[in-house]
Every structure is written in structure tokens, then in C-alpha cells.
Amino acid sequence: MRAGRAVLGWSQTELGKKARVTQRAIYRLEKAAVRARHLTQVRINKAFEDAGIGFAQLPNGGFEMIVGGRLLNGSRQKAASQS
């Protein structure tokens, strides 16, 4: 969530408003203090999707972020091949 918020320039409060959850819930989820309920996860995913951000889980436990149809990840080689 932090990475998505950073790309969009959103605060925890802004994401919370767009996802219809509290800022405190966003904070606790980002700190991994709790696991998201299904509805909360759906709302957060929709807020990001509506803003053009998508996430894909990787087999190694990581993730890739898709911004406006462009793949962003930690691998320069993969990112370069997507350009």
C-alpha cells in the first residue's frame, strides 16, 4: 500500500477516504499489525484500481505494481524490457 500511495502522492487519510476505511486501519495494515478483512481489501484494491494502480503477487512473496498499464518492479532488466 505504501508504494501505491507514494506513486499517487496520497496520505494514509486520503487512501482511507477513497477506500471508505479509517486512516488508523490503513496505518495498522501497513505496519502488518493486522490482516485485512476481505471487504477492506476489496475497497483498497478498488481505490487503487480507480487511480490506475494494480498489483500482482509474485511466487517469491513479492509483488509487481502496474501503473497506468506500465509494470514497475525491483528488476531493472524487467522494467527495461517493458518500455
C-alpha positions as CSV (number, residue, x, y, z in Angstrom):
1,M,0.0,0.0,0.0
2,R,2.8,2.4,0.9
3,A,4.3,2.0,-2.6
4,G,0.9,2.7,-4.3
5,R,0.3,5.7,-2.1
6,A,3.8,7.0,-2.8
7,V,3.2,6.8,-6.6
8,L,-0.1,8.6,-6.2
9,G,1.1,11.1,-3.6
10,W,-1.7,10.0,-1.2
11,S,-1.6,10.1,2.5
12,Q,-3.0,7.3,4.6
13,T,-6.0,9.6,5.2
14,E,-6.6,10.1,1.5
15,L,-6.4,6.4,0.8
16,G,-8.7,5.7,3.7
17,K,-11.3,8.2,2.4
18,K,-11.2,6.8,-1.1
19,A,-11.4,3.2,0.2
20,R,-14.0,4.1,2.8
21,V,-11.9,2.8,5.7
22,T,-10.2,4.7,8.5
23,Q,-6.7,6.1,8.5
24,R,-6.0,4.0,11.5
25,A,-6.9,0.9,9.5
26,I,-4.5,1.9,6.7
27,Y,-1.8,2.5,9.3
28,R,-2.3,-0.9,11.0
29,L,-2.4,-2.7,7.7
30,E,0.8,-1.0,6.5
31,K,2.6,-1.9,9.8
32,A,1.3,-5.5,9.3
33,A,-0.3,-5.3,12.8
34,V,-3.5,-6.9,11.4
35,R,-4.6,-8.7,8.3
36,A,-7.2,-7.0,6.1
37,R,-10.7,-8.3,6.1
38,H,-12.0,-9.3,2.7
39,L,-14.2,-6.2,2.3
40,T,-11.4,-3.9,3.4
41,Q,-9.0,-5.4,0.8
42,V,-11.6,-5.2,-1.9
43,R,-12.2,-1.5,-1.1
44,I,-8.5,-0.7,-1.0
45,N,-7.8,-2.5,-4.3
46,K,-10.7,-0.7,-5.9
47,A,-9.4,2.7,-4.8
48,F,-6.0,1.9,-6.3
49,E,-7.6,0.4,-9.5
50,D,-9.7,3.6,-9.9
51,A,-6.5,5.6,-9.8
52,G,-4.8,3.4,-12.4
53,I,-2.7,1.3,-10.0
54,G,-2.7,-2.5,-10.0
55,F,-0.7,-5.1,-8.1
56,A,0.3,-8.7,-9.0
57,Q,1.6,-11.2,-6.4
58,L,4.9,-12.9,-7.3
59,P,5.6,-16.5,-6.5
60,N,8.5,-15.5,-4.2
61,G,6.1,-13.5,-2.0
62,G,6.9,-10.1,-3.6
63,F,4.7,-8.0,-5.8
64,E,4.8,-6.0,-9.0
65,M,3.0,-2.7,-9.3
66,I,1.3,-1.8,-12.6
67,V,0.9,2.0,-13.0
68,G,-1.2,3.2,-16.0
69,G,-0.5,-0.1,-17.8
70,R,3.2,0.0,-17.2
71,L,4.9,-2.6,-15.0
72,L,7.1,-1.4,-12.1
73,N,9.2,-3.7,-10.1
74,G,12.6,-4.0,-8.5
75,S,14.3,-5.6,-11.5
76,R,15.8,-3.1,-13.9
77,Q,16.1,-5.7,-16.6
78,K,12.4,-6.5,-16.5
79,A,11.5,-2.8,-16.3
80,A,13.7,-2.0,-19.3
81,S,12.1,-4.8,-21.4
82,Q,8.6,-3.4,-20.6
83,S,9.5,0.1,-22.1
